Amino acid sequence: MIGSRSQRRLANLAGCVSVAGLIGYALYAQYVLGLEACPLCIFQRVAFIAGGAVFLVAGLHAPRRARLYGLAALVPNVVGGGIAARHVYIQNLPADQVPACGPGLSYMLDAFPLMDAVRLVLTGSGECAEVVWSFVGLSMPAWALVWFVLLSALAVAANWSRLPRPGSFARRS
């Protein structure tokens, strides 16, 4: 657990910087390497950005009691981890069980009510099953899952512990 207010601030800012790096690489992969982001990838990006925004606010504020920030950062990271896990599951389906390719995310958001579009995205489609990038044997959604787990642990470690009150160590002596 984090032992001081400045350590809490640095840990939260490190979470924000990590997310900025992850989103920066995702944009590099999309616009420079030419990898097209599927709807599940876009939902994972939204979850990363939401968690990163909470880390930024928590880092700038650095309150003595930050459990609310810990919970607020944990929620998008757990949701994003669930989306990434679903994506990894779809990528590992046998070829005959992969869902057919569906419409793009922008079309779904235009043509369907929001909750129906979200449901369609989470069921996955053929383009989500393609593994077009990997590093040390893990696909991009698998790496996203690893990062969501790490960022969830950071959210708890940085914000769940109570800091000692100033002078509380002196009183115990």
DRENFILO-274896 format. One line per 8 residues: number of its first residue (from 1); their letters; for each residue x, y, z of C-alpha. Coordinates in Angstrom, 2 decimals, decimal comma. Layout:
NUM> A> X/Y/Z | ... .
This chain:
1> MIGSRSQR> 0,00/0,00/0,00 | 0,99/3,59/-0,58 | 2,45/5,25/2,52 | 2,22/9,00/1,98 | 0,17/11,60/0,18 | 2,99/12,36/-2,27 | 3,37/8,64/-3,04 | -0,39/8,45/-3,66 .
9> RLANLAGC> -0,14/11,42/-5,99 | 2,78/9,87/-7,91 | 1,09/6,47/-8,15 | -2,09/8,01/-9,58 | -0,14/10,16/-12,02 | 1,84/7,06/-13,05 | -1,49/5,37/-13,83 | -2,50/8,35/-15,96 .
17> VSVAGLIG> 0,84/8,37/-17,81 | 0,56/4,61/-18,40 | -2,87/5,05/-19,93 | -1,61/7,92/-22,09 | 1,17/5,65/-23,36 | -1,27/2,81/-24,07 | -3,66/5,07/-25,97 | -0,72/6,65/-27,79 .
25> YALYAQYV> 0,43/3,22/-28,95 | -3,11/2,24/-29,96 | -3,33/5,36/-32,13 | 0,14/4,64/-33,57 | -0,93/1,08/-34,39 | -4,08/2,36/-36,05 | -2,76/5,33/-38,02 | 0,88/4,40/-38,68 .
33> LGLEACPL> 0,85/0,60/-38,75 | -2,56/0,53/-40,43 | -4,28/-1,79/-37,94 | -8,01/-1,16/-37,97 | -9,64/-0,93/-34,53 | -12,66/-3,24/-34,18 | -15,66/-2,20/-32,03 | -14,38/-4,16/-29,01 .
41> CIFQRVAF> -11,00/-2,39/-29,32 | -12,76/0,97/-29,31 | -14,72/0,05/-26,17 | -11,44/-0,96/-24,50 | -9,95/2,41/-25,42 | -12,92/4,20/-23,86 | -12,43/2,18/-20,65 | -8,69/3,01/-20,60 .
49> IAGGAVFL> -9,42/6,72/-21,11 | -12,07/6,76/-18,36 | -9,69/5,07/-15,91 | -6,86/7,38/-16,95 | -9,04/10,45/-16,36 | -9,79/9,25/-12,82 | -6,08/8,62/-12,19 | -5,33/12,16/-13,41 .
57> VAGLHAPR> -7,92/13,80/-11,15 | -6,83/11,66/-8,19 | -3,20/12,56/-8,85 | -3,93/16,27/-9,03 | -6,19/16,23/-5,96 | -4,28/13,69/-3,81 | -6,72/13,66/-0,88 | -5,91/12,01/2,43 .
65> RARLYGLA> -8,84/9,60/2,02 | -9,08/8,50/-1,58 | -11,21/5,36/-1,53 | -13,76/7,01/-3,79 | -11,01/7,62/-6,35 | -9,90/4,02/-5,97 | -13,40/2,78/-6,67 | -13,89/5,27/-9,52 .
73> ALVPNVVG> -10,65/4,08/-11,17 | -11,41/0,43/-10,47 | -14,80/0,43/-12,22 | -13,65/1,32/-15,77 | -10,61/-0,94/-15,42 | -12,73/-3,92/-14,37 | -15,27/-3,22/-17,14 | -12,46/-2,81/-19,66 .
81> GGIAARHV> -10,89/-6,02/-18,40 | -14,18/-7,81/-18,96 | -14,38/-6,45/-22,51 | -10,77/-7,47/-23,16 | -11,43/-10,94/-21,76 | -14,44/-11,28/-24,07 | -12,25/-10,17/-26,98 | -9,58/-12,76/-26,13 .
89> YIQNLPAD> -12,32/-15,39/-25,88 | -13,62/-14,50/-29,36 | -10,09/-14,60/-30,77 | -9,62/-18,12/-29,41 | -12,87/-19,58/-30,75 | -12,59/-22,35/-33,33 | -12,97/-20,99/-36,88 | -16,43/-22,55/-37,33 .
97> QVPACGPG> -17,75/-20,79/-34,21 | -16,52/-17,26/-34,98 | -19,48/-14,88/-35,43 | -20,00/-13,32/-38,84 | -18,60/-9,85/-39,48 | -21,06/-7,15/-38,58 | -21,50/-3,48/-39,33 | -19,05/-0,88/-38,05 .
105> LSYMLDAF> -19,44/0,82/-34,70 | -20,49/4,19/-36,16 | -23,29/2,52/-38,14 | -24,48/0,58/-35,08 | -24,56/3,76/-32,97 | -26,51/5,56/-35,71 | -28,95/2,75/-36,53 | -29,70/1,23/-33,11 .
113> PLMDAVRL> -30,58/2,51/-29,65 | -27,45/2,81/-27,49 | -28,03/-0,31/-25,37 | -28,77/-2,43/-28,45 | -25,56/-1,18/-30,08 | -23,57/-2,01/-26,93 | -25,13/-5,49/-26,81 | -24,24/-6,06/-30,49 .
121> VLTGSGEC> -20,64/-4,95/-29,91 | -20,22/-7,19/-26,87 | -21,43/-10,25/-28,76 | -18,46/-9,70/-31,04 | -18,07/-10,16/-34,75 | -15,68/-11,69/-37,24 | -13,32/-8,73/-37,41 | -12,86/-8,95/-33,64 .
129> AEVVWSFV> -11,67/-12,56/-34,01 | -8,70/-11,70/-36,22 | -5,31/-11,58/-34,55 | -3,38/-9,03/-36,59 | -0,76/-8,07/-33,98 | 1,03/-9,95/-31,23 | 3,98/-9,46/-28,94 | 5,64/-12,38/-27,11 .
137> GLSMPAWA> 2,72/-14,56/-28,10 | -0,06/-12,33/-26,75 | -2,53/-10,47/-28,95 | -3,34/-6,82/-28,42 | -6,56/-7,61/-26,48 | -4,59/-10,01/-24,26 | -2,10/-7,25/-23,51 | -5,02/-4,90/-22,83 .
145> LVWFVLLS> -6,34/-7,45/-20,32 | -2,93/-7,57/-18,61 | -2,88/-3,77/-18,41 | -6,43/-3,60/-17,07 | -5,45/-6,00/-14,28 | -2,31/-3,98/-13,47 | -4,20/-0,68/-13,49 | -6,92/-2,18/-11,26 .
153> ALAVAANW> -4,26/-3,24/-8,77 | -2,72/0,24/-8,93 | -6,12/1,88/-8,35 | -6,57/-0,14/-5,17 | -2,97/0,17/-3,94 | -2,78/3,90/-4,54 | -6,16/4,88/-3,17 | -7,53/2,32/-0,77 .
161> SRLPRPGS> -5,23/2,72/2,22 | -5,75/5,43/4,78 | -2,85/7,71/5,35 | -1,80/8,32/8,94 | -2,86/11,65/10,39 | -0,07/14,20/10,73 | 1,60/13,79/14,12 | -0,06/10,44/14,81 .
169> FARRS> 3,34/8,72/15,02 | 4,55/11,22/17,62 | 1,55/10,55/19,87 | 2,21/6,80/20,01 | 5,66/7,23/21,51 .
